[in-house]
Amino acid sequence: MYNEIYNMTMPEKVEALTRALVSINSINGTIGEVEVANFVKETLLSFPYFQQNPSQVWEQPVPNDILGRKNIFALVKGKTETKDTIIYHSHLDTVGIEDYSNMKKDAMNPDALEDFFKMYEFDKDVQKDAQSGEWLFGRGAVDMQSGIAIHIANVLHFSEHPEELTGNILLMVNPDEESQHKGVISAIAELNRLKEEQGLSYTVAINDDFITPLYDNDPHRYIYTGAAGKLLPSFYIYGREAHVGETLSGIDPNFIAAEITRRVHNNLDLAENIDGELVLPPSCLYQRDTKEFYNVQTATSSYLYFNYFVYKATTKEVMDKLTAVAFEACRETEHVLFKHYNDFLMRTGLPPKTLSWNIEVTSLADYVDELEKMGINTAERMKKVLNENENLEPRMLCFKIVEALQELDPNKKPRVIIFFAPPYLPHNYLNQDNERDANLENALKEVLEEVEKETDEKFALKKFFPYLADGSFLSLHETDEDILSLLNNFPEWESIYPLPIKDIRNLNIPSINIGVYGKDAHKWTERVYKPYTFGVLPGLLRDVTLKLFKKNEGVFTR
């Protein structure tokens, strides 16, 4: 690849690399992720610097991965002996191409897509962009093969000009960002190994995941100094089944699930309120009962889970909020069911049955404590379910474990058990009370002001990247108490989602996102804006890099 690009300008290099990366089928969960990793590694090894230092490009397999996916690393050392290191990182996988429909065959062909969209009159904005020639289309064009391309091009630049560097550049390219984040999670061990064996001191990690307009005619290029976290709060709902001819005597778990969903889904009162930030409310991702086939019995139980972004809130705070919401939902359900039953008795004149309408609400941790006090061995039951369902989808496996614990209740009480399922992403943000973080943000602001004057671009600095990103896994702000609230309410954490909490704490790397600019990520109209992404962004990233190295020397000159 080096022979194809070495004589090109920087924008030409980035575009050529982007096109080459887009052309590889890199869909998450396919062998394409391995093919992209191989291309990245081969490209790096074609650079003269790495031909002289081949050991400074290496791969790290993702443990126990049936596809053989791997992380790719490359280290460019500065002109002087220093441990200060800036991480450039990107993810190499993309979402699928089903949305391209009859254009699937061209989903990774930017030129064919541009020709198609030039004539596409159903979306005038897309058509206008295609006709301008300033946008590059294709799956992964903006999310985020162009990001990998920029980091590779800048690694090439610094490998040819190491005299500019007063620190080291570590490139890290990871698979599986679009799903379980197995790539970056496995990379934590490698980053700690480099820290211990080579003494690397990580100044910051710079991701260049995509940024996009937040409203029509939005002129800003958003720079983010942190990444939002994510929880997947889950509700196992156990009711009281009934024959379809006696439903008024039952407690339908679907009814409870619907009431919880009504109170949680897109409820901004449950979202954090952080001035100037795009903070998203929780949203329902899954709701269904456990019936597997048709019959005339109401459902016994239901499964429900939500996507819940966290910015500064702790896991314990989220659990407390949702427990309160579930309690209110169950009290409302009890009231409605009791009223319906009594109205039915009044109409029919039938005598009442002795029925309880009470629905218990509990966290998994509290329910396990309750069972243990009865002398029940919950750990043994959980391990048994885990061993019998090793290949089950992780979220369903969590539900199966909680369901098995519910079955241990000798009283078969209707109840809602709240727990957490994978994935969990920590939130990673700069703390202005921390001198390191404050200096980092000030240095970033200085560079943005300078680049604004030179390019007429308009930047806006924000705290939290509004989408999920691998940078979340590089630092941990939660206290030990907060983490316990997560671990104690997460079924079989060590087996299902063994996140190396201590190793993340040991890294404590700030993560900023200075991203490629485009539109419609995860849509068939996905496209990256070439003038900014290929023309401005590579230089901006180099300027930030050099400024931050100078910052570590206590000098704030460009």
N, C-alpha and C positions, 0 to 999 in steps of 0.2 A: 504493500500500500504506500510505503514511503516514496518509492520511485514515481508513483502517480501524482503525489501531492506536494513534494518538497519545493517545487518551483512556483507554486501557486501563492496568491495573496491569502491572508488569513480568512477573509470571508469565503474565498473559493475552497480553501482547505476544509472549512467547517461544512460547507454545503456538500462537498464530495463525500466526506465521511458520513454525513447524515443520510445521504441517498444510499450509500452502501449498507448502512445499518438498517434502514427502513426496508430494504429489499430482502432482508432475512426474516423468515417467518419466526417471530420471537414471542409467540403467544404463551401466556402464563400456563404452566402445567404441561407443556409439551417439550419435546427434545430440542425445539428451536431455541430455548433458553441456553442450552449447552452450545449450540452453533454460534450464537451471538458472542458468548463468552470466549469461544475459540477465536473468533474473528478479532475481538478486542486484543487478546493476548498476542496473536500473530502480527497484528498491526503494530503494537508497541515494540515487539521484538525486531521489527524491520527498521526501527529508528537507529541511527548510528550510535547514539549514547548507550542504548540497551544492547546493541551488538557487542559493545565493549564491556558492558556490565550486565550480562544476561541473568545473573542471579537476582537482579533488582526488579525482575518481572516474575511473578509466580502466581499460582492458583491455589485456592484452598477449597477442597470439596465440602459441600454441605453434608453433614453427617446423616447417614441412613436415608439418603434421598434416592428413590427408585429411578429417577431420571438421570442421576449423576450430575446434578447442577453444581455450580461452583462460583466462588467469588474470585475476581481477578484483582491483583494488587500490582502497583508499580511505584518505585521510589526514586525520585530525583533528588540528589543531594546538592546542597548549596555550596558556594565557593569556600566557605569556612567550616571548620568543625563545629557544628551546633546540633543541639537536640530539638530545637524549636521546629515543629512540623505542622503544616496545614494540610488537612485532608480534603481532597476533591472527591465527592462521591455522587453516583448516579445509579439508577436501577435500569436493568437491561430488558425486563419483560414488558409485554404489552397485554392489553385485553384482547378478546377475540375479534373476529371479523364478521360475525353473523349479521351485524347491522348493515353491512354493505350489500346484502341481498344479491341481486343479479350482477353487482359490480365486484363480487368477491375475488374474482380472478385478478382484478387490478387494485386490490386493497393496498398492495405494497409497491405500486407503480405510480410515483408522483406525476409523471408526465401524462399518463393516460387519464388520471383523475382530474388533472388540471384541464385537459381538453374536454372532458365530460362536463365539468362544472361551468366551463365557459358558456355552454349552451343550456344550462340548468335554470329554467325560469321560475321554478317553484320556491326558490329562496334567493331573493335579489342580493342579499348581503354576500352570500357564498359566491354567486355569479360574478359580482363586482370584484371580489378578491381574486377569483380565478383569472378574470380578464386583465387585472392589473399586472400580473406577472411577479408580484412581490410576495407571494405566499407559496409554500411548498406543502402539498397535500400528502396523505398516506397514513396508514395505521402506524402509530408511534412517532410520527413527524414531530409532534409537540410533546407527547408523553411517552418516553422522553429520549428518543434516539438522538435528537439534536443536542440534548444536554450532554450525553456521552461524547458526542463529536466535539463539542467545545472543550471539554476537559482533556480529551486526547490531544487536540490541537494545541492547547496551552501547555500540556506536558511536553509536547514536541518543542515548543518555543523555549521553555525553560531548560530543556535538556541541551538545546543549542546555545543557550545564553546563561549558563550557571553562574556567571559573574554577577548577574542581577540579583541573585538570591542570597539572602543572609539567613535562610532557613531551608527546610526540606519540604518537598511536595510529595504527599502520599496519595496516589490515585486508588480508589476503591470502587469497583463496579459489582453490583449485587443482583442476584435473581430474586424472583418471588415477592416483589414489593406489592404487586396487585392482588395478592392473596394472603399468605400467612407470614410474610416477612422473614422466611427462613434464612434468606441470604444474609441480611444484616445481623440477625440474631446470632448466627454461627460466626460472623465476622468479629463479634465482640471478643471472643477468645484470641483471635489473631491480633487484634489491636492491643490487647493486654500483653500478648507475647512480645510484640515489638517494643512496647513500653518497657518491659522488664529486661529483655535480652539486649536491646540496642539503646535503651535509655531515651527513647523518643518522648518528647513532651508536646502534647497536642494543644495547639493554640486555639483552633476552631475547626469545625467541619463545614465545608461549603457545599451545599446541595444546589443543583440548578434545575430542579423540577419546575414544571411549567407554571407561568403566571398568565392571567387572562383579564380582560376588562370585567369590572364588576357591575357596570351599567352601560347603557347605550352612550356612545361617544365618550367613553371614559378615556381621558388622555394619559393616565398614570401608568408607570411601570412600578409594580409593587415589589418591595424588598422586605423580607420577613426575617425577624431576628429570633424566631423560635418556631416550634411545631406543636400543634394541638395534640393532645392525647386522646385515647379512646377506651371506653369500657363497653362491654356487651352485657348489660344487666338482663337477667333472664328470670322468668316466672314459671315455676311448675305449679299448676292449678289443679287441685284434686277436689272433685265435687261429690255429689250423691246421685248415682245413676237411677233411672226410673224407666218403666215401660212407657212407650209413647202415649198410651192411654191414661197415664198417671203422672204426667210431667209436672203438674202443679205441686206434687209432693217431693220433687227432686230439687237438687241444687246444680244447675247446669254450669260446668266450668267455662263453656264458651261465653255465657252471659257475663261471668266475672271478667274473663279476658277482654271482652268488648268494652266493659266499663273502665278497666285499667288503661286500655289503648286510647279510649276517648280522653282520658285525663292526662296521658303522657305524650302521645304523638303530636309533634310540632308545637308543644306547649312552651312558649317563650318564657313563662314564669319559672320553668325548670332549668332554663339556660342561664349561664353566667352573664352578667352585664358589665362588660369591660369597654370603657369609653374609646371610641375610634376603631374598634375591632369588629370584624365580621364573625360573630359568634352564632353558631347554629344550634337549634333546639334538638332534643332527642327525637328519633323517628323509628317507627315500627318496621322491622325487617322480616319478622316471621310471626305468624299466628295461625295455629290450627290445633284441632283436637287429635286424640290418639287413636281414634277408630280407624281400622284398616280396611273395613268392608261394610257394606250396607246391612243394617238390621234395624229393628224397631225399638232399640234401647238407646237412651240418650248417652252422650259421651261420659266416660268416667273422669277423664283428665284432659288438660289442654297444655300446649307449649306456647310460650310467648317470649320474644326477646326484642331488644331495642338497640339501635346504634346511639351511643351517648358520648358526644365530644366533651372532653374536659380540658380546660385551659389553665386555671389556677386551682380549681376545686380539688379536694382530696377524694379518694375512694370512699372513705367513711362518710363524708358529707353527701355523696351521691346515694349511698345505701340508706342513710337516714331520710333523705328526701323521698326516695321511692318507697320506702317502708310506710311513710306517712300517707303517700298517695294511695298505695294499695289498701291501707287500713280504711281510708275514706271510701274507696271504691267498694270494698266489701260491706261496709256499713250501709251504703246506698243499696247494694244488691240485696242484703238481708231485708231491708225495709220494703223493697219492691216485691220480692218473692213472698214475704209474709202477707202483704196486702193482696196480691193476686190470689193466694190460697184462701184467705178469708172471704174475698169477694166471691170466689167459686163456691165456698160452703154456703154462703148466704143465698146464692142463686139455686143451688141444688137441694138445700136443706139437709145435707149429709152431716153426720157427726164428725167432729175434728179428730185427727190422729195426734198422738203425742210426737211432735217433730221439733227438732232444734234447727234454727236458721243461722246459728253462729258459724262464721267462717274465720278461722284463725289465720293470722298473718305473722310470718316469722322469717328471719334470715336463715340461711343454711347453717351458719355457725351455731346459732341459738338452738335450732332444731336438733343438730347433732349432739349438743350438750344435753338436751332434754332426753334423747334416746340413751345416751351414756349413763345418765342418772337412773334409768330403768334397768341398768345392767346389760344393755345390748351392745355388742361389739360392732360398731359401725365401720371401723377400718377394714375388718374382714369382709364385710358385705360389699364395700366399695371396690376392694381389690378383686373380688370374685366377678363383679360386673365388668370391670376393666379387662380382665383376662379373657372373658367370654365374648367381648365385643371389640377386640383390638383394631379391627379394620373399619369400624363405624366412623362416620363423619364426626369430627371433634365436638361440635355443638350438640349433636344428637347423643353422643356418648355421655356428655355431661347430664343431659336430661334423663338418660337411662339410669345413671347412678343415683340421681336425686329421686327418681321414681322408685327405685329399689329401697331407698331409705324410707320413703313414705309407706311402703308396704310393711315395714317393721312396726308401724303404729298399731297396737292392738285394738285401739278404739276407732280406727278408720275415720278420723275427724276430717271434715272438709277444711282445706287449708290452702294458703298460697305460700310457697317457699321461694324466697328471692335469693338468687346466687349470681355469680359471674361466670361467663364462658369465654373462650378465646374468640378473637384476639384481644389482648390487652396491649395498649401502647402508652408508655409514659408521656407526660407532657414535658417539653424541653424549652426553656425560655430564659432570656437574660434577666438577671436580677440587678436593678439599679443600685441596690445597697452593697453589691459586691464590686470591689474595685476593678477586678479583672473584667467583669461583664460591662461595667460602665465605660472603661477605656475602649473596649472592643466596639461598643455602640458609637462612641464619639468618633473613633477612627473611621467607621463606616459612614457616618454622616459627613465627615470632611471629604471623603472621596466622592460621594454622591453629589455634593455641592459643586465640586470641580468638574465632574463629568456633565452635569446639567449645563454649565456654562459653555462647555466645549461642543456639546451635541444638540442642545435645545430639547433634550429629553426631559420629561417631568417625572420625578421619582416621588414615591410615598413610602415612608418607612412604617411598617406595622410589626406588631409583636408576634402574631401567630399565623403561620401558613394555614390557610383555611381548609386544606384537604389533608388526608393522612400521608405521612412521609416517613422514610426510614430514619431520618434524623432524630425522631422521637426516642430511639433506642440507645442513644449515645450518652444520655445523662438521666439522672433520677432525682427529683426534688422531694418526693414523699418521705415523710419520717418513718421510722420503724413501726410506729403505731398505725399509720396509714396503710403501710404495706401489709401488716397483719390483717387488717380489715379485708384486704383483697385476697390474701392467701387462704384465710380461714373460711371464706365464702366461695372458694373456687374448687370444685370437685377434682380431686387427684391432680393437683397442679403439677407436681413433679413429673408425672407421666404424660399428661395431656398437653401441657404448655410450659415446658421447663425453661422459663426465662431466667437467665443468670443475673439475678438482682444484684448480688455483691460485685460481680464483675462490671456491671454497668456503673455502679457507684464508684468503683475504682477508676473508671475512665473519666467520667464527669466532663464530657466534651461539649461546649456550646455548639449549637447547630444553627446556621443561618441559611436562608434560601435566596439566592440571586438567580432567578430562573429565566429560562427561554420564554419567549412571548408568543402566544398564539390563541386560537379559538377552538372550541368544540372538542376538547379532549374526551375520549371515550365515545365519540360519535363518528359516523361515517364521513362527516364533513370536517374532521380534524385537520388542522393546518397550522403551520408555524410561519411567523412573520419574518421574512429574511432580512430586511434592512436593519432591524434592531438585533435580532438573535445572532445573525452571522456577522453583522458589521460593528455593532456597539458592544454587545455583551462580552465577547472574549477579552477585549481591552479593559472593560470595567472589572472583570474578575482578576485580571493581572494586577490592576491598580490596587484593588482591595488587598490582594495577597501581599504586595510589597509594602503597603501601608501598615498592615498588621505585623509584619516582621519588624518594621521600624518601630512600631509601637512597643514591641517587646524589648527594644533597646532604649525605650524612653524618648524616642525622637518622633515628632509628628510632622515629617516632611514627606512630600510625595516622591 
